[in-house]
Amino acid sequence: MNFQHPSRLAFAAILALSATALAAQAPSHLGPVTAVNVGGLTLTDSKTNTPVSVTVPGTAKILVVAPGSTDLKTATPGTLADVAIGDKALVTGSAGDTGNNVTAVRVILMKATAIAQSHQAEEAAWAQGSGGIVKSIDPSAGTVVISSGMKSITVSTTPHTIVRHYSGDSVRFEDAVLSKLDDIKPGDQVRIRGAKSADGASIAADEIVAGSFHNYSGLIASIDASSDTITIKDLATKKTVAVTVTSSSDIHRLPLQIATALAARMKGTAAAPGGAAGAPGAARPGGGAQRAGADLSSMLARLPTETLGGLKVGDAVMIVATSPVADSTKSNAVTVLAGVDPILTAAPTGEMTLSPWSVGSGMPEMGGPQ
């Protein structure tokens, strides 16, 4: 997932603190440990993506920090024996070190097992939150009202709530920038980490990530492999749109049986075995598309993957894309879903849409797993 996990942000903060405190010494190297040997270790420098061989003498100070740490006050002393492959290490070398061979003065260590536990806890926290489309926002009151499926949810914030917003030309979470509540606009799509009320009508936000996304659906009119661009005529706007597929884009193909069953749900009918529409169901008029869209968004990560090369002109697709940047008419694809012919037949004006996030994962995933 292209998600900047908090442990990475904390490590970057420690790097900044270390750089300030040890400005007179050799530059620091930060990255994952790839090898541990007698008297030293090897890491891959995160900035240069090159291996760094580190000699760790007995005089070097080794400190172990927990994910989420932003200073060294709670660090515990360690030894080279505590270092394992996969751990994150911040190494400050001796004055005069050159190239990719350094002698450590200090090693700040974040254990891979602790990072994994923190990641799981973060996933659980996002899963307990919510998401949807912004209906209204009141920055003075610190509240946002979102539409989530068939209900409205009031989101309350505090001065400590973290707010991030995706940039217009990126689908990577690490490119989302810190912003203010009043940067969020009606129509934005949001994911919220926080505690929901017992009735689910409100949520106290610890973190909000927002983005301005577009949903397109229609038949592929052309594919330009040289620029990785798909062109379709959008059913909702009747306009031709060009969407660029990037390395961060998620492409999936919906099996016919599932597409047929979802189309039946949109029409308010129960899907019989094999995907055929059966007797009328209990779906309320107008709600089938929303429920089917939520179901489809939640299963995206489990659907068969597809490639740009596997798509062809005439394929029916649903696309979630970023908003075009100011000087371009193109947007970048977050998700491309092919095999949706029965759905577009049931929703010929494009009323069924996808979420830009893989709702089932609980985290604001953009562009597939990382």
Buried (B, 14 or more C-beta within 10 A) or exposed (E): BBBBBBBBEBBBEBBEBBBEEBEEBBBBBBBBBEEBEEEBBBBBBBEEEEBBBBBBEEEBEBBBBBBBBBEBEEBEEBEBEBBEEEBBBBBBBBEEBEEBEBBBBBBBBBBBEBBEEBBEEBBEBBBBBBBBBBBEBEEEEBBBBBBBBEEBBBBBBEEEBBBBBBBBBBBBBBBBEEBEBEBBEEEBBBBBBBEBEEEEEBBBBBBBBBBBBBBBBBBBBEBEEEEBBBBBBBBBEEEEBBBBBBEBBBBBBBEEBBBBBBBBBBBBBBBEEEBEBEEEBEBEEEBBBBBBBBBBBBBBBEBEEBEBEEBEEEBBBBBBBBBBBEEEEBBBBBBBBBBBBBBBEBBEEBBBBBBBBBBEBBBBBBBBEB
